[in-house]
Amino acid sequence: MLLSANQVSGKLFDFIIVGGGTSGLTVAARLSEDSSISVLVLEAGQANLNDPEILTPGGFGKRFGNAQYDWAFKTTPQKACHQRSFTFNRGKGLGGSSALNFHQYHRPAKADIDAFEELGNLGWNWELLERYYAKTEGFLRPMEKTNAISYDLARHGTTGPLVVAYQTTMSGFELPYQLAMKNLGISLVEEPFSGDTTGTWLSPLTIDPQRRVRSYSANKYYQPNADRTNLTVVVSAHVAKIVTQLDPNGRATATEVLFVSGEARHSVKVGKEVILSAGAIMSPQILELSGIGDTPILQAAGVQARVHLPGVGKNVQEHTNARVTRELRPEIESEYLTFDMLSDATEYDRQRELYQTSGAGVFATGSSTCMTFIPLESISPIADILQKSITQSIDDGVSSTSISPALKKQYEIQLKHVKDGEPTCEFILSPRLIPDPPPGKKYITASALINHPFSRGSIHITSSDPFVPPNIDPNYFEHKYDLLQLIEHIKFCRKILDQEPLKKLLTEIEVTPGSDVQTDKQIADYVKSTMGTTWHTVGSCSMLPLADNGVVDRKLKVYNTSNIRVVDISIIPLHIGAHLQATAYAIGELGADIIKGNIF
Ligand SMILES: Cc1cc2nc3c(=O)[nH]c(=O)nc-3n(C[C@H](O)[C@H](O)[C@H](O)COP(=O)(O)OP(=O)(O)OC[C@H]3O[C@@H](n4cnc5c(N)ncnc54)[C@H](O)[C@@H]3O)c2cc1C
């Protein structure tokens, strides 16, 4: 049930979950299955329940920058990107980023998950995570079979709360894209949920195909359980700090959580555990505000250190993306659905009406569904040279000690994945010009993503004020390899759009980067000037051994605390080749089972 801050103020709860987002509401739903324990969720944003702006699938992106839904964090100026500051949109309100995301739902490659175990987290491997991915998923078979869709039902969860389904309204580019890829030697993947993602496939989406609405943690994990008397949710409750007591060995035990609602400050008492699920930006911030982090960073921000934990807010990894856009030929454009249509005010209203009356049109669709995951050698003739250069650069860093033994372990796995031909490059076809199309034309965009960056950034507080956002530094292109790879990706995006049968749908006009951008130097400059985030930050509360700068152990317990866990996407220690929501839900499901003592 939803209660006000005053109604819970001063009260005791067994479990207090900070953040009612993707992982947080998953944990809350599972823990409150046991009616003998009390669970409180504190969410900084509003409830936003049954809100058509969230539920309408094609409305994604429109809420960016709107404080009711989006934190809209800003990064520090990025020196390798002409000092640009990037906006890191993050969902605010019940559902968190699952209320703001673009609906794509899929799993990473097996090797990505097995790497968690290789880094010292016994049991965190594909075989285990596969069960929790399935537990979330309520996969629905497509109502109509098309040539572009292939799946193996045995690999999907069909009884989980989250509706996962293929898009009912296709853009029209799905098959031409897959055929173009085939002509480029990239084959179709029969079932990308199997742990083998290498190739081309269509992503299912978290859109309910019957009701044509967003399926997300608030309407699938919270609302069906909202009448449980042992599950309390308070919205507009901005958590400021976890209060801890130290034992003689310096181990911290959470006793209270302080939060601000409106102008008023409140505290709630914790009986068993505090679970941080505030996401990759805010979970490290709350730990640091609570005096858990790297002592010099805490002191500089005016926070008294309680537990010296240097890994907090470090090891930050972020997916990046850059794009090539071409115009659709005017004589065939009426046959294809693109989001560009919405930049025309009359068409926007027509599409809204269409969606409201019949659940059809652009607003019923999610974002891009055409995905490709492949190794660099599949797309670049200089892959080998680039890979030798990054290997050398890592070796040099290790010799000069600029790369720590802990980071070396991560890089060894990354280099092994490169050598083994794991799919480190991602391509997506989007039916639109990104970001803002002029009215009257249609476009398609081939985006290239760097999914396994070698660069590492940080997220740290600079103030003890919980309303001052942390300093977010993704440290883009710390390693030149990340940029050099992206240059090769852009060249391949051009090849994709220049390949039949896609080619014949397009005019000769390349909108971005444009035909005058040809040399590697020009492409590099284009990437630095236009590249975007993929909203996929991980690593800021890494699950790693303490000696390797870990923040949580394999049971997601914060080191040197007795009852504080982090259960969200921030615990991923090494980035994965997938969009993150499926993994955020799986971490929530697995985290709940760990807390219940069902596993480990
Ligand atoms: C714009 C965008 C598009 C994306 N598109 C996709 C996609 O198409 N497919 C995909 O797989 N993934 C996508 N992702 C990524 C994926 O949705 C997220 O990685 C995932 O949902 C994160 O889950 P989380 O539980 O870690 O954090 P969140 O879901 O972000 O939850 C964190 C919650 O904590 C709350 N909170 C934060 N600070 C406080 C505080 N101090 N006090 C109280 N509450 C607090 C927040 O308001 C939020 O509700 C996208 C992400 C974004 C932002």
The ligand as a Tripos MOL2 file, in Angstrom:
@<TRIPOS>MOLECULE
LIG
   53    58     1     0     0
SMALL
NO_CHARGES

@<TRIPOS>ATOM
      1 C1         16.4650    6.2900  -21.2060 C.3       1 LIG1
      2 C2         16.8060    4.8550  -20.9590 C.ar      1 LIG1
      3 C3         16.5580    3.9160  -21.9460 C.ar      1 LIG1
      4 C4         16.8660    2.5690  -21.7120 C.ar      1 LIG1
      5 N1         16.4960    1.6380  -22.6400 N.ar      1 LIG1
      6 C5         16.6500    0.3410  -22.3450 C.ar      1 LIG1
      7 C6         16.1210   -0.6630  -23.2100 C.ar      1 LIG1
      8 O1         15.4550   -0.3830  -24.2090 O.2       1 LIG1
      9 N2         16.3360   -1.9650  -22.8820 N.ar      1 LIG1
     10 C7         17.0260   -2.3260  -21.7740 C.ar      1 LIG1
     11 O2         17.2140   -3.5150  -21.5520 O.2       1 LIG1
     12 N3         17.5200   -1.4000  -20.9250 N.ar      1 LIG1
     13 C8         17.3210   -0.0890  -21.1680 C.ar      1 LIG1
     14 N4         17.7510    0.8550  -20.2850 N.ar      1 LIG1
     15 C9         18.4840    0.4150  -19.0920 C.3       1 LIG1
     16 C10        17.6270   -0.1870  -17.9840 C.3       1 LIG1
     17 O3         16.2940    0.2830  -18.0480 O.3       1 LIG1
     18 C11        18.2430    0.1770  -16.6310 C.3       1 LIG1
     19 O4         19.6100   -0.1520  -16.6130 O.3       1 LIG1
     20 C12        17.5900   -0.5520  -15.4660 C.3       1 LIG1
     21 O5         16.2030   -0.3170  -15.5080 O.3       1 LIG1
     22 C13        18.1860   -0.0390  -14.1630 C.3       1 LIG1
     23 O6         17.5540   -0.6570  -13.0790 O.3       1 LIG1
     24 P1         17.9710   -0.2810  -11.5910 P.3       1 LIG1
     25 O7         17.0330   -0.9890  -10.7050 O.co2     1 LIG1
     26 O8         19.4330   -0.4960  -11.4050 O.co2     1 LIG1
     27 O9         17.7410    1.3040  -11.4580 O.3       1 LIG1
     28 P2         16.4240    2.1500  -11.6900 P.3       1 LIG1
     29 O10        15.3830    1.3630  -12.3660 O.co2     1 LIG1
     30 O11        16.8590    3.4130  -12.3300 O.co2     1 LIG1
     31 O12        15.8810    2.4350  -10.2170 O.3       1 LIG1
     32 C14        16.4760    3.3150   -9.3170 C.3       1 LIG1
     33 C15        15.3540    3.9380   -8.4810 C.3       1 LIG1
     34 O13        15.9010    4.5490   -7.3230 O.3       1 LIG1
     35 C16        15.2790    5.7940   -7.1250 C.3       1 LIG1
     36 N5         16.1890    6.6220   -6.3390 N.ar      1 LIG1
     37 C17        17.3820    7.1320   -6.7230 C.ar      1 LIG1
     38 N6         17.9200    7.8520   -5.7330 N.ar      1 LIG1
     39 C18        17.0750    7.7830   -4.6960 C.ar      1 LIG1
     40 C19        17.0870    8.3380   -3.3790 C.ar      1 LIG1
     41 N7         18.0920    9.1110   -2.9350 N.pl3     1 LIG1
     42 N8         16.0420    8.0660   -2.5560 N.ar      1 LIG1
     43 C20        15.0140    7.2840   -2.9640 C.ar      1 LIG1
     44 N9         14.9400    6.7680   -4.2120 N.ar      1 LIG1
     45 C21        15.9760    7.0050   -5.0620 C.ar      1 LIG1
     46 C22        15.0410    6.2930   -8.5290 C.3       1 LIG1
     47 O14        14.0960    7.3290   -8.5790 O.3       1 LIG1
     48 C23        14.6090    5.0260   -9.2330 C.3       1 LIG1
     49 O15        13.2270    4.8220   -9.1110 O.3       1 LIG1
     50 C24        17.4630    2.1930  -20.4780 C.ar      1 LIG1
     51 C25        17.7140    3.1480  -19.4990 C.ar      1 LIG1
     52 C26        17.3650    4.4600  -19.7040 C.ar      1 LIG1
     53 C27        17.6110    5.4570  -18.6160 C.3       1 LIG1
@<TRIPOS>BOND
     1     1     2 1
     2     2     3 ar
     3     2    52 ar
     4     3     4 ar
     5     4     5 ar
     6     4    50 ar
     7     5     6 ar
     8     6     7 ar
     9     6    13 1
    10     7     8 2
    11     7     9 ar
    12     9    10 ar
    13    10    11 2
    14    10    12 ar
    15    12    13 ar
    16    13    14 ar
    17    14    15 1
    18    14    50 ar
    19    15    16 1
    20    16    17 1
    21    16    18 1
    22    18    19 1
    23    18    20 1
    24    20    21 1
    25    20    22 1
    26    22    23 1
    27    23    24 1
    28    24    25 2
    29    24    26 1
    30    24    27 1
    31    27    28 1
    32    28    29 2
    33    28    30 1
    34    28    31 1
    35    31    32 1
    36    32    33 1
    37    33    34 1
    38    33    48 1
    39    34    35 1
    40    35    36 1
    41    35    46 1
    42    36    37 ar
    43    36    45 ar
    44    37    38 ar
    45    38    39 ar
    46    39    40 ar
    47    39    45 ar
    48    40    41 1
    49    40    42 ar
    50    42    43 ar
    51    43    44 ar
    52    44    45 ar
    53    46    47 1
    54    46    48 1
    55    48    49 1
    56    50    51 ar
    57    51    52 ar
    58    52    53 1
@<TRIPOS>SUBSTRUCTURE
     1 LIG1         1 GROUP 0 **** ****
